[in-house]
Amino acid sequence: MPSPRLAETVAVHGHHRPHRIALRFNDQAVTYGELSDLTQNLRSQLLRLNLPAGSTVCVPAHKTPQTIALLLAVFHEGHVALAPSSDLGSAALERLAQQARVSHLLTATADGELGAEPAPADPEQAQHFATPDPARTRLLLTTSGSTGTPKIVPIEAAGFDAFTDWAVHEFALSPRDIALSYAPLNFDLALLDVWTFLQLGAEVVLVDRDRATDGPHVRALVAEHGVTFVQGVPLLHRLLVEADGVFTAVRRMIFTGDSMPAPLLTQVAAAFPGARFHNVFGCTETNDSFIHEFDPAAPAGPLPIGRPIAGTRARVHSPDGTAVEAAGTGELLVATPFQTRGYLNTGLNPAAFTVVDGVTYYRTGDLVSRDEHGTYSLQGRADWQVKVRGVRTNLQEVERVIAAHPDVAEAVVVPLPDEQAGVRLHAHVSRHPSSALTSLQLRTHTGRHLPRHAIPTSVHITDSPLPRTSTGKPDRNQIKSNRMKEIHA
């Protein structure tokens, strides 16, 4: 609730440890007692809505103590919470709610007042989508959603309980630990650095999304609050080492979401002298699946993703679908104790999940190599996905959203290197003759249908056809090269 155990345990902490800090947010400190009281108040307001048992509601994942309390209240009352990105455009949010058969859109104000708006139903949007089962799940997360209609992933309650047990043991967590929660609340990373820590009775320092790129602010949070556990994408670690600070309290550093550049590893090693370092690999569908502990002071080439974590099975398949039994390269398939049984859109499941010897594996779409020692390394994607700020983003799906604009004739989106985000997107757009389409109009269109990370950073609009290869396909390499020349001109 992600499991019944979570909500019940947090309530117990509120009774037995009311003065212990649960959450910090900007200048606000929320104790477990206060979090429990806020949750109870929101439960009372929820009851007044007279929702049918096991209803599905939508709670946009604003990263605040009030939203966390609202989610706990929803879990307590036996409902299912769809928690999409708070950046999702209005049209995409409505479609997503209709697909999950959401009854109400819920929010919580800073004063703890519940806002509730009935959600319009659309049977056509809900076609092929299963009805969420509160006996198995209380939380619906989404994939990155570069089309604005992400895949809805039920987080299994039993899977979450198994995950918390693994994480507490693997990282030797205790109620004395303090986590920095950097990723958005709708990311699967929050299953560890928010929900697992609250279940444990530990402290969580929430990074305000509006200050997530403010290096001095993020560094101050780690230093002033004695953070012991840091998990995040390379952007976070880059922010933490921008100044010559040393963080002696941090004892666990988790790298995830994207590859870490070697120079950054050296800086991180110096800034966190008392920490143990782990590269963790996973996705929303499976949660964490691989782990690799290493010494960043002595990096040897690109970091491997390591070995399957306890209870996880992994297979490598060649392009023809046959298993690579020894060392070799191919698509990664994983089965974890924490994974979903399938997307809410059941029509997507046959392509994404496969059963081998009675075990259901998720086809990650990641290309990996496995060496003779059983260590796995990530080679890239088997499809059109890239990672922007650690979020998987499908280039072709972004192109479809842009091409849906009535003034667009064709569109190509290419990834460009970026020191902060790792990758940023550039759109090359050919508009219809006589069209007056502007970059501002196109950005407004994409903003309604795409989450923030999937909106192209730069747009080139032209009246000319797209450059093409000798086979007639759009010449993505030329488009990328032209844009890089413009940047460096």
Disulfide bonds with the S-S distance in Angstrom:
none
